[in-house]
């Protein structure tokens, strides 16, 4: 299988993803899945600059990403999928993309978010998406960098929301 890891990180490709995770995973392609970013030449250019030398980058909308994966376009590669929120990952899974675990890294704080951990903040829509992912049997973990201990994300979410999740 081409997909070696899936991560939620609001910053997409940056120091931790580009250097630490990509190196640890020995990824040959970073696939950013984001409908809005895939249409922005400026954002795509910035992501290309942050991508390590020797690693390919795809910035795709959900439909194109699902189509490419399901049509085995990347089977000979080690693909690391990155999205800003759980929504595009849930959409990929609903289209039949085989994702069995998701690492929740960084989700930035806004006026609309609830604080879960030092680096993870969620909106109500995210909480609903995480619950749906869990109901589909997707393993959800929280781990900022490879050297950190992996934690059960849904336990953190429940604690952060005061037992609501």
C-alpha positions in Angstrom: 0.0 0.0 0.0 1.3 3.4 -0.9 -0.1 5.3 2.1 2.4 5.0 5.0 0.9 7.7 7.3 -1.8 10.3 7.6 -1.6 13.4 9.7 -3.7 16.4 10.6 -1.6 19.6 10.8 -3.0 23.0 10.2 0.3 24.2 9.0 0.5 21.4 6.4 4.1 21.3 5.2 6.5 23.0 7.6 9.5 22.0 9.8 8.0 19.2 11.7 6.2 17.6 8.7 8.9 18.4 6.2 11.9 17.3 8.2 11.0 15.2 11.2 8.0 13.2 10.0 9.0 12.8 6.4 12.5 11.6 7.4 11.2 9.2 10.1 8.6 7.8 7.7 11.0 7.7 4.7 8.2 9.2 2.7 8.8 9.8 -1.0 5.7 11.9 -1.5 3.8 14.3 0.7 0.2 14.6 -0.4 -1.6 17.7 0.9 -5.4 17.1 0.6 -7.3 20.4 0.8 -9.9 21.7 -1.7 -9.1 25.4 -1.1 -5.3 25.2 -1.0 -5.3 23.0 -4.2 -6.7 26.1 -6.0 -4.2 28.6 -4.7 -0.9 29.0 -6.7 0.6 31.1 -3.9 -0.1 28.6 -1.2 1.1 25.7 -3.4 4.3 27.6 -4.1 5.0 28.0 -0.4 4.4 24.3 0.2 6.8 23.4 -2.6 9.5 25.5 -1.0 9.0 23.8 2.4 9.1 20.3 0.9 12.5 18.5 1.4 14.7 17.9 -1.6 14.1 14.5 -3.1 10.5 14.3 -1.9 7.6 14.8 -4.3 4.6 17.0 -3.4 1.0 16.7 -4.5 -1.5 19.4 -3.4 -4.9 18.0 -4.4 -8.6 18.4 -3.8 -10.4 15.5 -2.2 -11.9 14.1 -5.4 -8.5 14.1 -7.3 -6.6 12.6 -4.3 -9.2 9.8 -4.0 -9.1 9.1 -7.7 -5.3 9.0 -7.9 -5.0 6.7 -4.8 -7.8 4.4 -5.8 -6.4 4.1 -9.4 -3.0 3.0 -7.9 -1.1 6.1 -9.2 1.2 6.1 -6.2 1.6 2.4 -5.5 5.4 2.4 -6.0 5.8 5.4 -3.6 5.7 6.0 0.1 2.8 8.5 0.5 2.4 10.7 3.6 -1.0 12.4 3.6 -1.4 15.7 5.4 -4.7 17.7 5.9 -5.6 20.8 8.0 -8.7 19.2 9.6 -10.3 15.8 9.8 -13.0 16.7 7.1 -10.9 15.9 4.0 -9.6 12.7 5.5 -13.2 11.6 6.4 -14.2 12.4 2.8 -11.3 10.3 1.4 -12.3 7.4 3.6 -16.0 7.7 2.5 -14.7 7.5 -1.1 -13.0 4.2 -0.3 -9.4 5.3 0.4 -7.9 2.8 2.8 -6.8 4.9 5.8 -6.7 3.0 9.1 -5.0 5.6 11.4 -4.6 9.3 11.7 -2.1 11.2 13.7 -3.5 14.5 15.0 -0.7 17.0 15.2 -1.4 20.7 15.2 -4.8 22.4 14.9 -4.5 26.2 15.4 -6.5 28.2 17.8 -9.2 30.6 16.6 -12.2 32.4 18.1 -14.3 29.4 17.2 -12.2 26.6 18.6 -12.1 24.7 21.9 -8.7 24.1 23.4 -7.8 20.4 23.7 -4.1 20.3 24.2 -1.2 22.8 23.9 -1.3 22.5 20.1 -4.7 21.0 19.3 -7.8 23.2 19.1 -11.1 22.0 17.6 -14.4 23.4 16.2 -17.7 21.6 16.7 -17.5 20.3 13.1 -14.1 18.8 13.8 -15.5 17.0 16.9 -18.3 15.5 14.8 -15.8 14.4 12.2 -13.5 12.8 14.8 -16.5 10.9 16.3 -17.4 9.7 12.8 -13.9 8.6 12.1 -13.8 6.7 15.4 -17.1 5.0 14.6 -15.5 3.8 11.3 -12.7 2.1 13.3 -10.0 4.6 12.5 -7.3 4.8 15.1 -6.8 8.4 16.2 -3.6 9.4 17.9 -2.0 12.6 19.0 1.7 13.0 18.6 3.5 16.3 17.7 6.9 14.9 16.7 8.2 11.4 16.3 10.1 11.5 19.6 7.0 12.2 21.6 4.8 9.5 23.0 1.7 8.7 21.0 -1.5 9.3 22.9 -5.1 8.2 22.3 -6.6 11.3 20.7 -10.3 10.5 21.6 -9.3 10.3 25.3 -7.7 13.7 25.0 -10.7 15.1 23.1 -13.1 13.8 25.8 -11.0 15.3 28.6 -10.6 18.6 26.7 -14.3 18.9 26.2 -15.1 18.1 29.8 -16.4 14.6 29.0 -18.5 15.6 26.0 -16.8 13.5 23.3 
